[in-house]
């Protein structure tokens, strides 16, 4: 998480930064149905940092670490020279049968947790505190991930926005999907925001950073999965199913034509092929 | 490894940066007597980066990774915004009985591998290619670390300079040491460099970034350890022994009075107590 790219201070407090840096990593563990075990953390600090700044960062991070029962094993402090604050975390979890993006099969039902679009709403001017909290203090869905590991066949966490992350799951699973946009779970905050009402669907599909889970559940497991979620107090909503060759978003019977969705660090900066070639090369 | 703090390009090539980012992590594994297993790598890239830059970075890194038989499991690419290039690596190895800094005991003999001070010499103007190579392409002492795990009681790799890193080992082991400066292994390049001749001892003690190993070996194991090193072609030099309450550097019978040694990211930038408190807090 890089200052000026993933967050700005303000509006983020250093406690927010510490929390979110760990939360986004725990969210990846949640999506694999893994129990958090340990993490290491490297911090590159600007010259202006002193004891107080570091302690505020640590406070946000350690509160979440305790709740998630994950241990900090080590890490590194360094100066960032002329750069800003930057935090890199490697987190490890354990799962008897890890959920992957690639496990989805034709016919699986698609569920999403919580509500979508709130984190994007939290970036808007005069956003409600609940939306601001979703942006700055995302809660990794660890309990749901563990539960889903017993029912789902594939999962991904929504960091880049449903449209883009559903695309990742579909590509990895080698199957298309139909998602019914009118089924997307939207919060009262998002529906009630005057400026955002028209943008609600766009926020939910492309806003990013919700850190909810998208789960592919075989039809035969759907009832048991929904009952288990209800018992555990985990909100999930069925929004579509895997099938076909392409990922399609339907509003009623109308096919939405989405622009290249979500957040791409390299759009207009690095040739997208550069990043892909680098991934393959390393 | 942060641009402008740990390296500058030029003189570093991107291949150098890729190599060194992995090498300094492998050096930590070597110091624990561990066999490299896997690493993850996060890269934050400036706007100027394209496919060619990323591939050069990857080339330097993957050549070393193959030689060290360590697998890249995953990682992250992101923009660094207005910042420079920054690389964060988490590397894991396996050891039946890991060597620690804290295992040293009174009477243990201190050995150091290779030669000291060359990496610092490699930063000097018109330095010999061999010294430049030591600065930009350090070779982690993995084979020696595996060998030492069968004989030594404690180890540390020399990243901050012998004076500072020997201090780390002494503090962790709860014992002082005497190191004979005239025994320090110096390369012909360092002894022959006109400008550096006077500075040779200072470079060896405080230059940093040599990524050699400092090993504490019980006297009863010393002969076997030296034989094993000779058989394996690993150069080691006995430079002193653990004992007493303080770490002392002797030149003949004269006690050297070293200024606060080695490289400290936070000297004159962050209150040193800030970093220490942060370490304890997280």
Interface residues (C-beta under 8 A of the other chain):
Chain A: X2 X3 X4 X5 X6 X40 X41 X42 X44 X45 X47 X49 X50 X51 X52 X54 X55 X57 X58 X61 X62 X72 X75 X76 X77 X78 X79 X80 X81 X82 X83 X84 X86 X88 X90 X265 X266 X269 X270 X271 X273 X274 X275 X277 X278 X279 X281 X282
Chain B: X2 X3 X4 X5 X6 X40 X41 X42 X44 X45 X47 X49 X50 X51 X52 X53 X54 X55 X57 X58 X59 X61 X62 X72 X75 X76 X77 X78 X79 X80 X81 X82 X83 X84 X86 X88 X90 X265 X266 X269 X270 X271 X273 X274 X275 X277 X278 X279 X281 X282
